Amino acid sequence: MSTTDTERLKKVESILVSQPKPKDDKSPYNTLAKKYNLKVDFRPFIHIEPITLKEFRKQKIDILNHTAVIFTSRNAVDHFFRLCKESKVEVPSDMKYFCISEQTANYLQKYIVIRKRKIFTGQKTAVDLIEILKKHKNEKYIFPCSNIRKNDIPDFLTKNGYGFSEATIYKTVASDLSNLADIKYDIIAFFSPSGINSLFVNFPDFKQENTRIAAFGPTTAKAVREAGLYLDIEAPQPNAPSMTGALELYIKKANGIK
């Protein structure tokens, strides 16, 4: 542990999680709060706004000119089928679906009868899904996504000469956090670069001081450092694969708990 880490290792009594409050009372955050007598609040730093049909049409993408859809989130599923409905496009029964995870694939049943469709599913990451895409180079893909998205899949498709269209169908935007201006937390936990961006959109003069920053994932950690903030807690770790696990390790050190 560096000198700076040691200097910043102060007692933790409050945590702000930059995500919606879990619906389940058995959330690991609730367990953490009770176990260490902490105040844990939840506040989404970002939210989703739909792209209008007019905005979508400006992209000049014909959904019916494609043979396959790549879905990397449930938001993408919702807004893709919303735009299909609004534009009166009936998705053909032989359309193929390539989903980043089984959870996303199962979510499709909200809109289609999945047992009658061709659905290909990755394990969890873009890397897993790319391995499946390698076996289906002749499809004409549509990749519905947010205005902010990871590069892995479109970069792979472009580099390898796949036929595809990238369709921006919803926007990830900063939420209004103005009522947090005078509230201090010992730790703020972030899960995406967009959350860091939202912090500075809302508070351009934000000073970190004794607030510890926790980040989940390498891209979030990078965004923290590029914003000039000190990263106190990084997740996942080999001995703590979750954010709550990494927080607990830190709290034990900071609060002198063995």
C-alpha positions as CSV (number, residue, x, y, z in Angstrom):
1,M,0.0,0.0,0.0
2,S,1.4,3.4,-1.0
3,T,1.8,6.4,1.3
4,T,-1.1,8.1,-0.4
5,D,-3.3,5.0,0.1
6,T,-2.4,4.9,3.8
7,E,-3.1,8.6,4.2
8,R,-6.6,8.2,2.6
9,L,-7.5,5.1,4.6
10,K,-10.1,6.8,6.8
11,K,-13.1,5.4,8.6
12,V,-16.1,4.6,6.3
13,E,-19.6,5.4,7.5
14,S,-21.4,6.2,4.3
15,I,-21.5,5.0,0.7
16,L,-23.2,6.3,-2.4
17,V,-23.8,3.7,-5.1
18,S,-24.3,5.3,-8.5
19,Q,-27.0,2.8,-9.6
20,P,-30.7,2.3,-9.0
21,K,-31.7,0.9,-5.6
22,P,-32.0,-2.9,-5.7
23,K,-35.5,-4.2,-5.6
24,D,-34.5,-7.2,-3.5
25,D,-34.0,-6.6,0.3
26,K,-31.4,-9.4,0.2
27,S,-29.0,-7.3,-1.9
28,P,-25.4,-7.6,-0.9
29,Y,-25.3,-3.9,-0.3
30,N,-28.0,-4.2,2.4
31,T,-25.9,-7.1,3.9
32,L,-22.8,-4.8,3.9
33,A,-24.8,-1.9,5.5
34,K,-26.1,-4.1,8.3
35,K,-22.8,-5.9,8.9
36,Y,-20.7,-2.7,9.3
37,N,-23.4,-0.3,10.4
38,L,-23.1,1.9,7.2
39,K,-25.4,4.3,5.5
40,V,-25.7,3.1,1.9
41,D,-27.7,5.2,-0.6
42,F,-28.4,4.6,-4.2
43,R,-28.7,7.1,-7.0
44,P,-28.4,6.5,-10.7
45,F,-25.9,8.9,-12.2
46,I,-27.1,8.2,-15.8
47,H,-30.4,7.3,-17.4
48,I,-31.7,6.2,-20.8
49,E,-33.6,8.4,-23.2
50,P,-35.2,7.0,-26.4
51,I,-34.2,8.1,-29.9
52,T,-37.3,9.3,-31.7
53,L,-38.5,7.7,-34.9
54,K,-37.6,10.9,-36.7
55,E,-34.0,10.8,-35.3
56,F,-33.8,7.1,-36.3
57,R,-34.9,7.7,-39.8
58,K,-32.2,10.3,-40.3
59,Q,-29.7,7.4,-39.9
60,K,-31.2,5.9,-43.2
61,I,-31.1,2.3,-41.9
62,D,-33.6,-0.1,-43.3
63,I,-34.1,-2.9,-40.7
64,L,-35.5,-5.2,-43.3
65,N,-32.3,-5.1,-45.3
66,H,-30.6,-7.1,-42.5
67,T,-30.6,-10.8,-41.7
68,A,-29.4,-10.7,-38.1
69,V,-29.5,-8.5,-35.0
70,I,-26.8,-8.2,-32.4
71,F,-28.1,-7.4,-28.9
72,T,-25.7,-6.5,-26.0
73,S,-28.3,-5.3,-23.5
74,R,-32.0,-5.4,-22.6
75,N,-32.2,-1.7,-23.3
76,A,-31.2,-2.4,-26.9
77,V,-33.9,-5.1,-27.1
78,D,-36.6,-2.8,-25.8
79,H,-35.8,0.2,-28.0
80,F,-35.2,-1.9,-31.2
81,F,-38.7,-3.4,-31.0
82,R,-40.2,-0.1,-29.9
83,L,-38.8,1.5,-33.1
84,C,-40.0,-1.5,-35.2
85,K,-43.5,-0.9,-33.8
86,E,-43.4,2.8,-34.3
87,S,-42.2,2.4,-37.9
88,K,-44.7,-0.4,-38.6
89,V,-41.8,-2.8,-39.4
90,E,-42.7,-6.5,-38.9
91,V,-39.5,-8.3,-38.1
92,P,-39.3,-11.4,-40.4
93,S,-39.6,-14.8,-38.7
94,D,-36.2,-15.9,-40.2
95,M,-34.3,-13.0,-38.6
96,K,-31.4,-14.3,-36.5
97,Y,-30.5,-12.9,-33.1
98,F,-27.0,-12.8,-31.6
99,C,-27.2,-12.1,-27.9
100,I,-24.3,-11.3,-25.5
101,S,-25.7,-13.4,-22.7
102,E,-28.4,-16.0,-21.9
103,Q,-30.2,-13.3,-19.8
104,T,-30.5,-11.0,-22.8
105,A,-31.6,-13.9,-25.0
106,N,-34.3,-14.9,-22.6
107,Y,-35.5,-11.3,-22.5
108,L,-36.4,-11.6,-26.2
109,Q,-39.5,-13.6,-25.3
110,K,-41.1,-10.3,-24.2
111,Y,-41.3,-9.6,-28.0
112,I,-41.0,-12.9,-29.9
113,V,-41.7,-16.6,-29.5
114,I,-38.0,-17.6,-28.9
115,R,-38.5,-21.3,-29.5
116,K,-39.4,-20.6,-33.1
117,R,-36.4,-18.3,-33.8
118,K,-32.7,-18.7,-34.5
119,I,-30.9,-17.3,-31.4
120,F,-27.2,-17.5,-30.7
121,T,-26.0,-16.7,-27.2
122,G,-22.6,-15.7,-25.8
123,Q,-21.6,-16.5,-22.2
124,K,-21.4,-12.9,-20.9
125,T,-18.8,-10.7,-22.7
126,A,-18.3,-9.2,-26.1
127,V,-15.3,-11.5,-26.6
128,D,-17.6,-14.6,-26.1
129,L,-20.1,-13.2,-28.7
130,I,-17.3,-12.4,-31.2
131,E,-16.3,-16.1,-31.2
132,I,-19.9,-16.9,-32.3
133,L,-20.0,-14.1,-34.9
134,K,-16.8,-15.6,-36.5
135,K,-18.9,-18.6,-37.5
136,H,-21.5,-16.5,-39.3
137,K,-19.7,-14.1,-41.5
138,N,-22.3,-14.0,-44.3
139,E,-25.1,-12.4,-42.3
140,K,-26.0,-8.7,-42.8
141,Y,-26.0,-7.5,-39.2
142,I,-27.8,-4.6,-37.6
143,F,-26.2,-3.5,-34.3
144,P,-28.7,-1.5,-32.2
145,C,-26.9,0.5,-29.4
146,S,-26.6,3.6,-27.3
147,N,-24.8,6.8,-28.3
148,I,-22.2,5.6,-25.8
149,R,-21.0,2.1,-26.4
150,K,-18.0,-0.2,-26.2
151,N,-15.9,-0.6,-29.4
152,D,-15.2,-4.3,-29.3
153,I,-18.0,-5.6,-31.5
154,P,-18.2,-2.8,-34.2
155,D,-14.4,-2.8,-34.4
156,F,-14.4,-6.5,-35.0
157,L,-17.1,-6.3,-37.6
158,T,-15.3,-3.5,-39.5
159,K,-11.8,-5.0,-39.3
160,N,-13.0,-8.4,-40.7
161,G,-15.2,-7.0,-43.5
162,Y,-18.6,-8.0,-42.1
163,G,-21.7,-6.4,-43.6
164,F,-23.3,-4.4,-40.8
165,S,-25.2,-1.2,-39.8
166,E,-24.7,0.5,-36.5
167,A,-28.0,1.9,-35.3
168,T,-28.2,4.4,-32.4
169,I,-31.6,3.7,-30.9
170,Y,-31.3,5.2,-27.4
171,K,-29.1,7.7,-25.5
172,T,-27.2,7.4,-22.3
173,V,-27.4,10.8,-20.6
174,A,-26.4,12.4,-17.3
175,S,-29.1,12.5,-14.6
176,D,-29.9,15.6,-12.6
177,L,-27.9,15.3,-9.3
178,S,-28.3,18.9,-8.2
179,N,-29.9,17.9,-4.8
180,L,-26.7,16.0,-3.9
181,A,-24.7,19.2,-4.0
182,D,-24.3,19.6,-0.2
183,I,-24.3,15.9,0.7
184,K,-20.9,14.2,1.4
185,Y,-20.2,10.5,1.3
186,D,-17.1,8.7,2.4
187,I,-17.2,6.5,-0.8
188,I,-18.9,6.9,-4.2
189,A,-19.0,3.7,-6.3
190,F,-19.0,4.0,-10.1
191,F,-19.7,1.4,-12.7
192,S,-19.1,3.1,-16.0
193,P,-17.2,6.0,-17.6
194,S,-20.7,7.6,-18.2
195,G,-21.1,7.8,-14.4
196,I,-17.8,9.8,-14.1
197,N,-18.9,12.1,-16.9
198,S,-22.3,12.7,-15.1
199,L,-20.4,13.7,-11.9
200,F,-18.6,16.5,-13.7
201,V,-21.7,17.5,-15.8
202,N,-23.5,18.1,-12.5
203,F,-20.6,19.4,-10.5
204,P,-17.9,20.9,-12.8
205,D,-15.9,22.1,-9.8
206,F,-16.1,18.8,-7.9
207,K,-13.2,18.4,-5.4
208,Q,-12.5,14.8,-4.2
209,E,-10.8,15.7,-0.9
210,N,-11.5,12.8,1.5
211,T,-14.2,11.1,-0.7
212,R,-13.0,7.7,-1.7
213,I,-13.7,6.6,-5.2
214,A,-14.5,3.0,-6.1
215,A,-14.7,1.8,-9.7
216,F,-15.9,-1.4,-11.3
217,G,-14.1,-2.5,-14.4
218,P,-11.0,-1.3,-16.2
219,T,-12.7,1.3,-18.4
220,T,-14.3,2.9,-15.4
221,A,-11.0,2.9,-13.5
222,K,-9.3,4.5,-16.5
223,A,-12.1,7.2,-16.6
224,V,-11.5,7.9,-12.9
225,R,-7.8,8.5,-13.4
226,E,-8.3,10.5,-16.6
227,A,-10.7,12.8,-14.8
228,G,-7.9,13.6,-12.3
229,L,-9.5,11.7,-9.5
230,Y,-7.7,9.3,-7.1
231,L,-8.9,5.7,-7.4
232,D,-9.0,4.2,-3.9
233,I,-11.0,1.0,-4.6
234,E,-10.8,-1.0,-7.8
235,A,-13.0,-4.0,-8.6
236,P,-13.0,-6.8,-9.5
237,Q,-10.0,-8.1,-7.6
238,P,-8.8,-11.7,-7.5
239,N,-10.1,-12.1,-4.0
240,A,-13.2,-9.9,-4.5
241,P,-14.9,-10.3,-7.9
242,S,-17.8,-8.0,-7.0
243,M,-18.0,-4.3,-6.1
244,T,-19.4,-5.2,-2.6
245,G,-16.5,-7.6,-2.1
246,A,-14.0,-4.9,-2.9
247,L,-15.8,-2.4,-0.7
248,E,-15.8,-4.9,2.2
249,L,-12.1,-5.5,2.0
250,Y,-11.5,-1.7,2.1
251,I,-13.9,-1.1,4.9
252,K,-12.2,-3.8,7.1
253,K,-8.9,-2.0,6.6
254,A,-10.2,1.5,7.0
255,N,-12.4,0.7,10.0
256,G,-9.8,-1.5,11.7
257,I,-11.9,-4.7,11.6
258,K,-10.2,-8.0,11.6
